[in-house]
Amino acid sequence: MLYVMTDSFTTGAWYYRGLVEEGGLAFEPGERCETPTAFANFPGSRSTRRRPRSFAERAYNIVRWSDMPRGGHFAAMEEPGLFVDEVRDWARSH
């Protein structure tokens, strides 16, 4: 709480630390998220490293997959036009 109250620990770091400590980075064997999921695969994202769609489909119900031409982990800031166009295209399809 000291970090939060003194604003010396960023919310992002708090979020990621919680994932590491409490889990959430992986499913149990055989577990799968059936929520319809869209994925924009940005080539510069180190967290996904251009994984193939088949890899994601093991754990998620992928209903839209887009291999983006550029951008990375912070795609909304790096390539705002591409990001917004992708979100709009997805929204129009639903």
MITIVEX-636868 format. One record per atom (N, C-alpha, C, CB): z negated, y, x negated; atom name; residue number from 1; residue in three letters. Coordinates in Angstrom, 1 decimal. Glycine has a CB too. Layout:
// residues N
+--------+--------+--------+------+------+------+
:      z :      y :      x : name : resi : resn :
+--------+--------+--------+------+------+------+
:      Z :      Y :      X :   CA :  NUM :  ALA :
...
+--------+--------+--------+------+------+------+
***
This chain:
// residues 94
+--------+--------+--------+------+------+------+
:      z :      y :      x : name : resi : resn :
+--------+--------+--------+------+------+------+
:    0.0 :   -1.2 :   -0.8 :    N :    1 :  MET :
:    0.0 :    0.0 :    0.0 :   CA :    1 :  MET :
:    0.0 :    1.3 :   -0.9 :    C :    1 :  MET :
:   -1.2 :    0.0 :    0.9 :   CB :    1 :  MET :
:   -0.6 :    1.2 :   -2.0 :    N :    2 :  LEU :
:   -0.6 :    2.3 :   -2.9 :   CA :    2 :  LEU :
:    0.8 :    2.8 :   -3.3 :    C :    2 :  LEU :
:   -1.4 :    2.0 :   -4.2 :   CB :    2 :  LEU :
:    1.7 :    1.8 :   -3.6 :    N :    3 :  TYR :
:    3.0 :    2.2 :   -3.9 :   CA :    3 :  TYR :
:    3.7 :    2.9 :   -2.7 :    C :    3 :  TYR :
:    3.8 :    0.9 :   -4.3 :   CB :    3 :  TYR :
:    3.5 :    2.4 :   -1.5 :    N :    4 :  VAL :
:    4.1 :    3.0 :   -0.4 :   CA :    4 :  VAL :
:    3.6 :    4.4 :   -0.1 :    C :    4 :  VAL :
:    3.9 :    2.1 :    0.9 :   CB :    4 :  VAL :
:    2.3 :    4.6 :   -0.1 :    N :    5 :  MET :
:    1.7 :    5.9 :    0.2 :   CA :    5 :  MET :
:    2.0 :    6.9 :   -0.9 :    C :    5 :  MET :
:    0.2 :    5.7 :    0.3 :   CB :    5 :  MET :
:    2.3 :    6.5 :   -2.1 :    N :    6 :  THR :
:    2.6 :    7.5 :   -3.1 :   CA :    6 :  THR :
:    4.1 :    7.6 :   -3.4 :    C :    6 :  THR :
:    1.9 :    7.1 :   -4.4 :   CB :    6 :  THR :
:    4.9 :    6.9 :   -2.6 :    N :    7 :  ASP :
:    6.3 :    6.9 :   -2.6 :   CA :    7 :  ASP :
:    6.8 :    6.5 :   -4.0 :    C :    7 :  ASP :
:    6.9 :    8.3 :   -2.2 :   CB :    7 :  ASP :
:    6.1 :    5.6 :   -4.7 :    N :    8 :  SER :
:    6.5 :    5.2 :   -6.0 :   CA :    8 :  SER :
:    7.2 :    3.8 :   -6.1 :    C :    8 :  SER :
:    5.3 :    5.2 :   -7.0 :   CB :    8 :  SER :
:    7.3 :    3.3 :   -4.9 :    N :    9 :  PHE :
:    8.0 :    1.9 :   -4.8 :   CA :    9 :  PHE :
:    9.0 :    2.1 :   -3.7 :    C :    9 :  PHE :
:    6.9 :    0.8 :   -4.5 :   CB :    9 :  PHE :
:   10.3 :    1.9 :   -4.0 :    N :   10 :  THR :
:   11.3 :    2.1 :   -3.1 :   CA :   10 :  THR :
:   11.3 :    1.1 :   -2.0 :    C :   10 :  THR :
:   12.7 :    2.2 :   -3.7 :   CB :   10 :  THR :
:   11.8 :    1.5 :   -0.8 :    N :   11 :  THR :
:   11.9 :    0.6 :    0.3 :   CA :   11 :  THR :
:   12.8 :   -0.6 :    0.0 :    C :   11 :  THR :
:   12.4 :    1.3 :    1.6 :   CB :   11 :  THR :
:   13.9 :   -0.3 :   -0.6 :    N :   12 :  GLY :
:   14.8 :   -1.4 :   -1.0 :   CA :   12 :  GLY :
:   14.2 :   -2.4 :   -1.9 :    C :   12 :  GLY :
:   16.0 :   -0.8 :   -1.7 :   CB :   12 :  GLY :
:   13.4 :   -2.0 :   -2.9 :    N :   13 :  ALA :
:   12.7 :   -2.9 :   -3.8 :   CA :   13 :  ALA :
:   11.7 :   -3.7 :   -3.0 :    C :   13 :  ALA :
:   12.1 :   -2.2 :   -4.9 :   CB :   13 :  ALA :
:   11.0 :   -3.1 :   -2.0 :    N :   14 :  TRP :
:   10.0 :   -3.7 :   -1.2 :   CA :   14 :  TRP :
:   10.7 :   -4.8 :   -0.4 :    C :   14 :  TRP :
:    9.3 :   -2.7 :   -0.3 :   CB :   14 :  TRP :
:   11.8 :   -4.5 :    0.2 :    N :   15 :  TYR :
:   12.6 :   -5.5 :    1.0 :   CA :   15 :  TYR :
:   13.0 :   -6.7 :    0.1 :    C :   15 :  TYR :
:   13.8 :   -4.8 :    1.6 :   CB :   15 :  TYR :
:   13.5 :   -6.5 :   -1.0 :    N :   16 :  TYR :
:   14.0 :   -7.6 :   -1.9 :   CA :   16 :  TYR :
:   12.8 :   -8.4 :   -2.4 :    C :   16 :  TYR :
:   14.8 :   -7.1 :   -3.0 :   CB :   16 :  TYR :
:   11.7 :   -7.7 :   -2.7 :    N :   17 :  ARG :
:   10.6 :   -8.5 :   -3.2 :   CA :   17 :  ARG :
:   10.0 :   -9.4 :   -2.1 :    C :   17 :  ARG :
:    9.5 :   -7.5 :   -3.6 :   CB :   17 :  ARG :
:   10.1 :   -8.9 :   -0.8 :    N :   18 :  GLY :
:    9.6 :   -9.7 :    0.3 :   CA :   18 :  GLY :
:   10.5 :  -11.0 :    0.5 :    C :   18 :  GLY :
:    9.7 :   -8.9 :    1.6 :   CB :   18 :  GLY :
:   11.8 :  -10.8 :    0.2 :    N :   19 :  LEU :
:   12.7 :  -12.0 :    0.3 :   CA :   19 :  LEU :
:   12.4 :  -13.0 :   -0.7 :    C :   19 :  LEU :
:   14.2 :  -11.5 :    0.2 :   CB :   19 :  LEU :
:   12.1 :  -12.5 :   -1.9 :    N :   20 :  VAL :
:   11.7 :  -13.5 :   -3.0 :   CA :   20 :  VAL :
:   10.4 :  -14.2 :   -2.7 :    C :   20 :  VAL :
:   11.7 :  -12.7 :   -4.4 :   CB :   20 :  VAL :
:    9.4 :  -13.4 :   -2.3 :    N :   21 :  GLU :
:    8.1 :  -14.0 :   -2.0 :   CA :   21 :  GLU :
:    8.0 :  -14.9 :   -0.8 :    C :   21 :  GLU :
:    7.1 :  -13.0 :   -2.0 :   CB :   21 :  GLU :
:    8.7 :  -14.5 :    0.3 :    N :   22 :  GLU :
:    8.6 :  -15.1 :    1.6 :   CA :   22 :  GLU :
:    9.8 :  -16.0 :    1.9 :    C :   22 :  GLU :
:    8.4 :  -14.1 :    2.6 :   CB :   22 :  GLU :
:   10.8 :  -16.1 :    1.1 :    N :   23 :  GLY :
:   11.9 :  -16.9 :    1.4 :   CA :   23 :  GLY :
:   13.0 :  -16.1 :    2.2 :    C :   23 :  GLY :
:   11.5 :  -18.1 :    2.1 :   CB :   23 :  GLY :
:   14.0 :  -16.7 :    2.7 :    N :   24 :  GLY :
:   15.0 :  -16.1 :    3.5 :   CA :   24 :  GLY :
:   16.3 :  -16.0 :    2.7 :    C :   24 :  GLY :
:   14.5 :  -14.7 :    3.8 :   CB :   24 :  GLY :
:   16.3 :  -16.4 :    1.5 :    N :   25 :  LEU :
:   17.6 :  -16.3 :    0.7 :   CA :   25 :  LEU :
:   18.4 :  -17.6 :    0.9 :    C :   25 :  LEU :
:   17.2 :  -16.1 :   -0.8 :   CB :   25 :  LEU :
:   17.8 :  -18.6 :    1.5 :    N :   26 :  ALA :
:   18.6 :  -19.9 :    1.6 :   CA :   26 :  ALA :
:   18.0 :  -20.6 :    2.9 :    C :   26 :  ALA :
:   18.4 :  -20.8 :    0.4 :   CB :   26 :  ALA :
:   18.9 :  -21.4 :    3.5 :    N :   27 :  PHE :
:   18.5 :  -22.2 :    4.6 :   CA :   27 :  PHE :
:   18.0 :  -23.6 :    4.1 :    C :   27 :  PHE :
:   19.7 :  -22.4 :    5.6 :   CB :   27 :  PHE :
:   17.3 :  -24.2 :    4.9 :    N :   28 :  GLU :
:   16.9 :  -25.6 :    4.6 :   CA :   28 :  GLU :
:   18.1 :  -26.5 :    4.7 :    C :   28 :  GLU :
:   15.8 :  -26.1 :    5.6 :   CB :   28 :  GLU :
:   18.1 :  -27.6 :    4.0 :    N :   29 :  PRO :
:   19.3 :  -28.5 :    4.1 :   CA :   29 :  PRO :
:   19.7 :  -28.8 :    5.6 :    C :   29 :  PRO :
:   19.0 :  -29.8 :    3.3 :   CB :   29 :  PRO :
:   20.9 :  -28.7 :    5.9 :    N :   30 :  GLY :
:   21.4 :  -28.9 :    7.2 :   CA :   30 :  GLY :
:   21.2 :  -27.8 :    8.2 :    C :   30 :  GLY :
:   20.7 :  -30.1 :    7.8 :   CB :   30 :  GLY :
:   20.4 :  -26.8 :    7.9 :    N :   31 :  GLU :
:   20.2 :  -25.7 :    8.8 :   CA :   31 :  GLU :
:   21.4 :  -24.7 :    8.7 :    C :   31 :  GLU :
:   18.9 :  -24.9 :    8.4 :   CB :   31 :  GLU :
:   21.8 :  -24.1 :    9.9 :    N :   32 :  ARG :
:   22.9 :  -23.2 :    9.9 :   CA :   32 :  ARG :
:   22.7 :  -22.1 :   11.0 :    C :   32 :  ARG :
:   24.2 :  -24.0 :   10.3 :   CB :   32 :  ARG :
:   23.1 :  -20.9 :   10.7 :    N :   33 :  CYS :
:   23.0 :  -19.8 :   11.6 :   CA :   33 :  CYS :
:   24.3 :  -19.9 :   12.5 :    C :   33 :  CYS :
:   23.0 :  -18.4 :   10.8 :   CB :   33 :  CYS :
:   24.1 :  -20.0 :   13.8 :    N :   34 :  GLU :
:   25.2 :  -20.2 :   14.8 :   CA :   34 :  GLU :
:   25.6 :  -18.8 :   15.4 :    C :   34 :  GLU :
:   24.8 :  -21.1 :   15.9 :   CB :   34 :  GLU :
:   24.9 :  -17.7 :   15.0 :    N :   35 :  THR :
:   25.3 :  -16.4 :   15.5 :   CA :   35 :  THR :
:   26.7 :  -16.1 :   15.0 :    C :   35 :  THR :
:   24.2 :  -15.3 :   15.1 :   CB :   35 :  THR :
:   27.6 :  -15.6 :   15.8 :    N :   36 :  PRO :
:   28.9 :  -15.3 :   15.3 :   CA :   36 :  PRO :
:   28.8 :  -14.2 :   14.2 :    C :   36 :  PRO :
:   29.8 :  -14.7 :   16.5 :   CB :   36 :  PRO :
:   29.4 :  -14.5 :   13.1 :    N :   37 :  THR :
:   29.2 :  -13.7 :   11.9 :   CA :   37 :  THR :
:   30.6 :  -13.2 :   11.3 :    C :   37 :  THR :
:   28.5 :  -14.4 :   10.8 :   CB :   37 :  THR :
:   30.6 :  -11.9 :   11.0 :    N :   38 :  ALA :
:   31.8 :  -11.3 :   10.3 :   CA :   38 :  ALA :
:   31.4 :  -11.1 :    8.9 :    C :   38 :  ALA :
:   32.3 :  -10.0 :   11.0 :   CB :   38 :  ALA :
:   32.4 :  -11.2 :    8.0 :    N :   39 :  PHE :
:   32.0 :  -11.0 :    6.6 :   CA :   39 :  PHE :
:   33.2 :  -10.3 :    5.9 :    C :   39 :  PHE :
:   31.8 :  -12.4 :    5.9 :   CB :   39 :  PHE :
:   32.9 :   -9.2 :    5.2 :    N :   40 :  ALA :
:   33.9 :   -8.4 :    4.4 :   CA :   40 :  ALA :
:   33.6 :   -8.8 :    3.0 :    C :   40 :  ALA :
:   33.8 :   -6.9 :    4.7 :   CB :   40 :  ALA :
:   34.5 :   -9.5 :    2.3 :    N :   41 :  ASN :
:   34.3 :  -10.0 :    1.0 :   CA :   41 :  ASN :
:   34.8 :   -9.0 :    0.0 :    C :   41 :  ASN :
:   35.0 :  -11.4 :    0.8 :   CB :   41 :  ASN :
:   33.9 :   -8.1 :   -0.5 :    N :   42 :  PHE :
:   34.3 :   -7.1 :   -1.5 :   CA :   42 :  PHE :
:   34.2 :   -7.7 :   -2.9 :    C :   42 :  PHE :
:   33.3 :   -5.8 :   -1.4 :   CB :   42 :  PHE :
:   35.3 :   -7.5 :   -3.7 :    N :   43 :  PRO :
:   35.4 :   -8.2 :   -5.0 :   CA :   43 :  PRO :
:   34.4 :   -7.8 :   -6.0 :    C :   43 :  PRO :
:   36.7 :   -7.9 :   -5.5 :   CB :   43 :  PRO :
:   33.8 :   -6.6 :   -5.9 :    N :   44 :  GLY :
:   32.9 :   -6.1 :   -6.9 :   CA :   44 :  GLY :
:   31.4 :   -6.4 :   -6.6 :    C :   44 :  GLY :
:   33.0 :   -4.7 :   -7.1 :   CB :   44 :  GLY :
:   31.2 :   -7.1 :   -5.5 :    N :   45 :  SER :
:   29.8 :   -7.4 :   -5.1 :   CA :   45 :  SER :
:   29.3 :   -8.6 :   -6.0 :    C :   45 :  SER :
:   29.7 :   -7.7 :   -3.7 :   CB :   45 :  SER :
:   28.3 :   -8.3 :   -6.8 :    N :   46 :  ARG :
:   27.7 :   -9.4 :   -7.6 :   CA :   46 :  ARG :
:   26.9 :  -10.4 :   -6.8 :    C :   46 :  ARG :
:   26.8 :   -8.8 :   -8.7 :   CB :   46 :  ARG :
:   26.5 :   -9.9 :   -5.6 :    N :   47 :  SER :
:   25.7 :  -10.8 :   -4.8 :   CA :   47 :  SER :
:   26.5 :  -11.9 :   -4.1 :    C :   47 :  SER :
:   24.9 :  -10.0 :   -3.7 :   CB :   47 :  SER :
:   27.8 :  -11.7 :   -3.9 :    N :   48 :  THR :
:   28.6 :  -12.8 :   -3.3 :   CA :   48 :  THR :
:   29.6 :  -13.3 :   -4.3 :    C :   48 :  THR :
:   29.3 :  -12.2 :   -2.1 :   CB :   48 :  THR :
:   30.0 :  -12.6 :   -5.3 :    N :   49 :  ARG :
:   30.9 :  -13.0 :   -6.3 :   CA :   49 :  ARG :
:   32.2 :  -13.7 :   -5.8 :    C :   49 :  ARG :
:   30.2 :  -13.9 :   -7.3 :   CB :   49 :  ARG :
:   32.8 :  -13.1 :   -4.8 :    N :   50 :  ARG :
:   34.0 :  -13.6 :   -4.2 :   CA :   50 :  ARG :
:   33.9 :  -15.1 :   -3.8 :    C :   50 :  ARG :
:   35.2 :  -13.3 :   -5.1 :   CB :   50 :  ARG :
:   32.9 :  -15.5 :   -3.2 :    N :   51 :  ARG :
:   32.8 :  -16.8 :   -2.7 :   CA :   51 :  ARG :
:   33.9 :  -17.2 :   -1.7 :    C :   51 :  ARG :
:   31.4 :  -17.1 :   -2.2 :   CB :   51 :  ARG :
:   34.4 :  -18.4 :   -1.7 :    N :   52 :  PRO :
:   35.4 :  -18.8 :   -0.7 :   CA :   52 :  PRO :
:   34.7 :  -18.9 :    0.7 :    C :   52 :  PRO :
:   36.0 :  -20.2 :   -1.1 :   CB :   52 :  PRO :
:   35.6 :  -18.7 :    1.7 :    N :   53 :  ARG :
:   35.1 :  -18.8 :    3.1 :   CA :   53 :  ARG :
:   34.4 :  -20.1 :    3.4 :    C :   53 :  ARG :
:   36.3 :  -18.6 :    4.0 :   CB :   53 :  ARG :
:   34.9 :  -21.2 :    2.8 :    N :   54 :  SER :
:   34.3 :  -22.5 :    3.1 :   CA :   54 :  SER :
:   32.9 :  -22.5 :    2.7 :    C :   54 :  SER :
:   35.1 :  -23.6 :    2.4 :   CB :   54 :  SER :
:   32.5 :  -21.8 :    1.6 :    N :   55 :  PHE :
:   31.1 :  -21.8 :    1.2 :   CA :   55 :  PHE :
:   30.2 :  -21.1 :    2.2 :    C :   55 :  PHE :
:   31.0 :  -21.0 :   -0.2 :   CB :   55 :  PHE :
:   30.7 :  -20.0 :    2.8 :    N :   56 :  ALA :
:   29.9 :  -19.3 :    3.8 :   CA :   56 :  ALA :
:   29.8 :  -20.1 :    5.1 :    C :   56 :  ALA :
:   30.5 :  -17.9 :    4.1 :   CB :   56 :  ALA :
:   30.9 :  -20.8 :    5.4 :    N :   57 :  GLU :
:   30.9 :  -21.5 :    6.7 :   CA :   57 :  GLU :
:   29.9 :  -22.7 :    6.7 :    C :   57 :  GLU :
:   32.3 :  -22.0 :    6.9 :   CB :   57 :  GLU :
:   29.5 :  -23.1 :    5.6 :    N :   58 :  ARG :
:   28.4 :  -24.1 :    5.6 :   CA :   58 :  ARG :
:   27.2 :  -23.7 :    6.2 :    C :   58 :  ARG :
:   28.1 :  -24.6 :    4.1 :   CB :   58 :  ARG :
:   26.9 :  -22.4 :    6.1 :    N :   59 :  ALA :
:   25.6 :  -21.8 :    6.6 :   CA :   59 :  ALA :
:   25.8 :  -20.9 :    7.8 :    C :   59 :  ALA :
:   24.9 :  -21.2 :    5.5 :   CB :   59 :  ALA :
:   27.0 :  -20.4 :    8.0 :    N :   60 :  TYR :
:   27.2 :  -19.3 :    9.1 :   CA :   60 :  TYR :
:   28.4 :  -19.7 :    9.9 :    C :   60 :  TYR :
:   27.4 :  -18.0 :    8.4 :   CB :   60 :  TYR :
:   28.3 :  -19.2 :   11.2 :    N :   61 :  ASN :
:   29.4 :  -19.3 :   12.1 :   CA :   61 :  ASN :
:   30.4 :  -18.2 :   11.9 :    C :   61 :  ASN :
:   28.9 :  -19.4 :   13.6 :   CB :   61 :  ASN :
:   31.3 :  -18.3 :   10.9 :    N :   62 :  ILE :
:   32.2 :  -17.2 :   10.5 :   CA :   62 :  ILE :
:   33.3 :  -17.1 :   11.6 :    C :   62 :  ILE :
:   32.8 :  -17.4 :    9.1 :   CB :   62 :  ILE :
:   33.3 :  -15.9 :   12.2 :    N :   63 :  VAL :
:   34.4 :  -15.6 :   13.2 :   CA :   63 :  VAL :
:   35.4 :  -14.6 :   12.7 :    C :   63 :  VAL :
:   33.8 :  -15.1 :   14.5 :   CB :   63 :  VAL :
:   35.0 :  -13.9 :   11.7 :    N :   64 :  ARG :
:   36.0 :  -13.0 :   11.0 :   CA :   64 :  ARG :
:   35.7 :  -12.9 :    9.5 :    C :   64 :  ARG :
:   35.8 :  -11.5 :   11.7 :   CB :   64 :  ARG :
:   36.7 :  -13.0 :    8.7 :    N :   65 :  TRP :
:   36.6 :  -13.0 :    7.3 :   CA :   65 :  TRP :
:   37.7 :  -12.1 :    6.8 :    C :   65 :  TRP :
:   36.7 :  -14.4 :    6.7 :   CB :   65 :  TRP :
:   37.3 :  -11.1 :    5.9 :    N :   66 :  SER :
:   38.2 :  -10.2 :    5.3 :   CA :   66 :  SER :
:   38.0 :  -10.1 :    3.8 :    C :   66 :  SER :
:   38.1 :   -8.8 :    6.0 :   CB :   66 :  SER :
:   39.0 :  -10.5 :    3.1 :    N :   67 :  ASP :
:   39.0 :  -10.3 :    1.6 :   CA :   67 :  ASP :
:   39.5 :   -8.9 :    1.3 :    C :   67 :  ASP :
:   39.9 :  -11.3 :    0.9 :   CB :   67 :  ASP :
:   38.5 :   -8.0 :    0.9 :    N :   68 :  MET :
:   38.8 :   -6.6 :    0.7 :   CA :   68 :  MET :
:   39.5 :   -6.4 :   -0.7 :    C :   68 :  MET :
:   37.5 :   -5.8 :    0.8 :   CB :   68 :  MET :
:   40.3 :   -5.4 :   -0.8 :    N :   69 :  PRO :
:   41.0 :   -5.2 :   -2.1 :   CA :   69 :  PRO :
:   40.2 :   -4.6 :   -3.2 :    C :   69 :  PRO :
:   42.2 :   -4.3 :   -1.8 :   CB :   69 :  PRO :
:   39.1 :   -3.9 :   -2.8 :    N :   70 :  ARG :
:   38.3 :   -3.2 :   -3.8 :   CA :   70 :  ARG :
:   36.9 :   -2.9 :   -3.2 :    C :   70 :  ARG :
:   39.0 :   -2.0 :   -4.4 :   CB :   70 :  ARG :
:   36.0 :   -2.5 :   -4.0 :    N :   71 :  GLY :
:   34.7 :   -2.2 :   -3.5 :   CA :   71 :  GLY :
:   33.7 :   -3.2 :   -4.0 :    C :   71 :  GLY :
:   34.6 :   -2.1 :   -2.0 :   CB :   71 :  GLY :
:   32.4 :   -2.9 :   -3.9 :    N :   72 :  GLY :
:   31.4 :   -3.8 :   -4.4 :   CA :   72 :  GLY :
:   30.2 :   -3.9 :   -3.5 :    C :   72 :  GLY :
:   30.9 :   -3.4 :   -5.7 :   CB :   72 :  GLY :
:   29.0 :   -4.1 :   -4.1 :    N :   73 :  HIS :
:   27.8 :   -4.2 :   -3.3 :   CA :   73 :  HIS :
:   27.5 :   -3.0 :   -2.4 :    C :   73 :  HIS :
:   26.6 :   -4.5 :   -4.3 :   CB :   73 :  HIS :
:   27.8 :   -1.9 :   -2.9 :    N :   74 :  PHE :
:   27.6 :   -0.6 :   -2.1 :   CA :   74 :  PHE :
:   28.9 :   -0.1 :   -1.5 :    C :   74 :  PHE :
:   26.9 :    0.5 :   -3.0 :   CB :   74 :  PHE :
:   29.6 :   -1.0 :   -0.8 :    N :   75 :  ALA :
:   30.9 :   -0.7 :   -0.4 :   CA :   75 :  ALA :
:   31.0 :    0.5 :    0.5 :    C :   75 :  ALA :
:   31.5 :   -1.9 :    0.4 :   CB :   75 :  ALA :
:   30.0 :    0.7 :    1.4 :    N :   76 :  ALA :
:   30.0 :    1.8 :    2.3 :   CA :   76 :  ALA :
:   30.1 :    3.2 :    1.5 :    C :   76 :  ALA :
:   28.8 :    1.8 :    3.2 :   CB :   76 :  ALA :
:   29.5 :    3.2 :    0.3 :    N :   77 :  MET :
:   29.5 :    4.4 :   -0.5 :   CA :   77 :  MET :
:   30.7 :    4.4 :   -1.4 :    C :   77 :  MET :
:   28.2 :    4.5 :   -1.3 :   CB :   77 :  MET :
:   31.1 :    3.2 :   -1.9 :    N :   78 :  GLU :
:   32.2 :    3.1 :   -2.9 :   CA :   78 :  GLU :
:   33.5 :    3.3 :   -2.3 :    C :   78 :  GLU :
:   32.1 :    1.8 :   -3.6 :   CB :   78 :  GLU :
:   33.7 :    2.7 :   -1.1 :    N :   79 :  GLU :
:   35.0 :    2.7 :   -0.4 :   CA :   79 :  GLU :
:   34.8 :    2.9 :    1.1 :    C :   79 :  GLU :
:   35.8 :    1.3 :   -0.6 :   CB :   79 :  GLU :
:   34.3 :    4.1 :    1.4 :    N :   80 :  PRO :
:   33.9 :    4.4 :    2.8 :   CA :   80 :  PRO :
:   35.1 :    4.2 :    3.8 :    C :   80 :  PRO :
:   33.4 :    5.8 :    2.9 :   CB :   80 :  PRO :
:   36.3 :    4.5 :    3.4 :    N :   81 :  GLY :
:   37.4 :    4.4 :    4.3 :   CA :   81 :  GLY :
:   37.7 :    2.9 :    4.6 :    C :   81 :  GLY :
:   38.7 :    5.0 :    3.7 :   CB :   81 :  GLY :
:   37.7 :    2.1 :    3.6 :    N :   82 :  LEU :
:   37.9 :    0.6 :    3.8 :   CA :   82 :  LEU :
:   36.8 :    0.0 :    4.7 :    C :   82 :  LEU :
:   38.0 :   -0.1 :    2.5 :   CB :   82 :  LEU :
:   35.6 :    0.4 :    4.3 :    N :   83 :  PHE :
:   34.4 :   -0.1 :    5.1 :   CA :   83 :  PHE :
:   34.5 :    0.3 :    6.5 :    C :   83 :  PHE :
:   33.1 :    0.4 :    4.4 :   CB :   83 :  PHE :
:   34.7 :    1.6 :    6.8 :    N :   84 :  VAL :
:   34.8 :    2.0 :    8.2 :   CA :   84 :  VAL :
:   35.9 :    1.4 :    9.0 :    C :   84 :  VAL :
:   34.9 :    3.5 :    8.3 :   CB :   84 :  VAL :
:   37.1 :    1.3 :    8.3 :    N :   85 :  ASP :
:   38.2 :    0.6 :    9.0 :   CA :   85 :  ASP :
:   37.9 :   -0.8 :    9.3 :    C :   85 :  ASP :
:   39.5 :    0.7 :    8.1 :   CB :   85 :  ASP :
:   37.2 :   -1.5 :    8.4 :    N :   86 :  GLU :
:   36.8 :   -2.9 :    8.7 :   CA :   86 :  GLU :
:   35.9 :   -3.0 :    9.9 :    C :   86 :  GLU :
:   36.2 :   -3.6 :    7.4 :   CB :   86 :  GLU :
:   34.9 :   -2.2 :    9.9 :    N :   87 :  VAL :
:   33.9 :   -2.2 :   11.0 :   CA :   87 :  VAL :
:   34.6 :   -1.9 :   12.3 :    C :   87 :  VAL :
:   32.7 :   -1.2 :   10.7 :   CB :   87 :  VAL :
:   35.5 :   -0.9 :   12.3 :    N :   88 :  ARG :
:   36.2 :   -0.5 :   13.5 :   CA :   88 :  ARG :
:   37.1 :   -1.7 :   14.0 :    C :   88 :  ARG :
:   37.1 :    0.7 :   13.3 :   CB :   88 :  ARG :
:   37.8 :   -2.3 :   13.0 :    N :   89 :  ASP :
:   38.7 :   -3.4 :   13.4 :   CA :   89 :  ASP :
:   37.9 :   -4.6 :   14.1 :    C :   89 :  ASP :
:   39.4 :   -4.0 :   12.2 :   CB :   89 :  ASP :
:   36.7 :   -4.8 :   13.5 :    N :   90 :  TRP :
:   35.8 :   -5.9 :   14.0 :   CA :   90 :  TRP :
:   35.3 :   -5.5 :   15.4 :    C :   90 :  TRP :
:   34.6 :   -6.1 :   13.1 :   CB :   90 :  TRP :
:   34.9 :   -4.2 :   15.6 :    N :   91 :  ALA :
:   34.4 :   -3.8 :   16.9 :   CA :   91 :  ALA :
:   35.5 :   -3.8 :   18.0 :    C :   91 :  ALA :
:   33.9 :   -2.3 :   16.8 :   CB :   91 :  ALA :
:   36.7 :   -3.5 :   17.6 :    N :   92 :  ARG :
:   37.8 :   -3.6 :   18.6 :   CA :   92 :  ARG :
:   38.1 :   -5.0 :   19.0 :    C :   92 :  ARG :
:   39.1 :   -2.9 :   18.0 :   CB :   92 :  ARG :
:   37.9 :   -5.9 :   18.1 :    N :   93 :  SER :
:   38.2 :   -7.3 :   18.5 :   CA :   93 :  SER :
:   37.1 :   -8.0 :   19.3 :    C :   93 :  SER :
:   38.3 :   -8.1 :   17.2 :   CB :   93 :  SER :
:   36.0 :   -7.2 :   19.6 :    N :   94 :  HIS :
:   34.9 :   -7.8 :   20.5 :   CA :   94 :  HIS :
:   34.9 :   -6.9 :   21.7 :    C :   94 :  HIS :
:   33.6 :   -7.8 :   19.7 :   CB :   94 :  HIS :
+--------+--------+--------+------+------+------+
***
